[in-house]
Amino acid sequence: MAKRSRRVQAMRDKADALGTVDLAKAVNELKGVESDLPKGVKPCKFDQTVEIAVRLGIDPRQADQLVRGSIVLPHGIGKAQRVIVFAKGDAAAAAEAAGADAVGDKELADRILKEGWLDFDVAIASPDMMGVVGPLGRVLGPRGLMPSPRAGTVTQDVAGAVKEYKAGKVEFRNDSSGNVHCVVGKMSFDAEKLIENIDALLQHINSLKPNAQKGVYVRHVALSSTMGPGISVAV
């Protein structure tokens, strides 16, 4: 196992000493985790992303226990998302007016398939474009970028979807171990804004509890930053 740097080890020690704390304390401790580092250890200089990890008591092998959704966080995620749209005619014009970074149909699909272009964060499609978008599944699917009705990225209202993602909408889905990971903001956010974003996300995940799931649904929650350790949050 690779040896941890002094900075990483110092922050890990601080996080471990906390144990499990309530959300407000977890956010405040996360924002202050790089303070009081050992002499000579410098804090991170960029605005780190804050992410939450939620371990669910689901069986991810069962199709009726999968958890997937999207939500517009109250305060966004502190990042301008790059959004592309597969549409034509009036829908294409509406998507452009809404601020989409790229709009097209077959030529846009060819750019992805033939040129390997993936310089975007979200892909949206109108339903009539799925014949064009379908072949992109092998490229976009593994990256979590494939348009999906369930995520709201296959829709007649492509302009509305563009506006939502530009405003801070995020998607999430459980992984093969039943964990959900989602960005909830930036370290530069006020603690109150981070707490409100996290509360909104956790409430939404709770609302998606599968009927087939038995026992404890939310088993563990951890909050972390790009370069920082995870802090255990009481559930």
Stockholm file with secondary structure:
# STOCKHOLM 1.0

chainA/1-235         MAKRSRRVQAMRDKADALGTVDLAKAVNELKGVESDLPKGVKPCKFDQTVEIAVRLGIDPRQADQLVRGSIVLPHGIGKAQRVIVFAKGDAAAAAEAAGADAVGDKELADRILKEGWLDFDVAIASPDMMGVVGPLGRVLGPRGLMPSPRAGTVTQDVAGAVKEYKAGKVEFRNDSSGNVHCVVGKMSFDAEKLIENIDALLQHINSLKPNAQKGVYVRHVALSSTMGPGISVAV
#=GR chainA/1-235 SS CCCCCHHHHHHHHHHHHHCEECHHHHHHHHHTTTTTCCTTCCCCCSCCEEEEEEEECCCTTSGGGCCEEEEECTTCCSSCCCEEEECCHHHHHHHHHHTCSEEESHHHHHHHHHHCCCCCSEEEECGGGHHHHGGGHHHHGGGTCSCCTTTTCBCSCHHHHHHHHHTTEEEEECCTTSEEEEEEEETTSCHHHHHHHHHHHHHHHHHTCCTTCCSCSEEEEEEEETTSCCEEECC
#=GC SS_cons         CCCCCHHHHHHHHHHHHHCEECHHHHHHHHHTTTTTCCTTCCCCCSCCEEEEEEEECCCTTSGGGCCEEEEECTTCCSSCCCEEEECCHHHHHHHHHHTCSEEESHHHHHHHHHHCCCCCSEEEECGGGHHHHGGGHHHHGGGTCSCCTTTTCBCSCHHHHHHHHHTTEEEEECCTTSEEEEEEEETTSCHHHHHHHHHHHHHHHHHTCCTTCCSCSEEEEEEEETTSCCEEECC
//
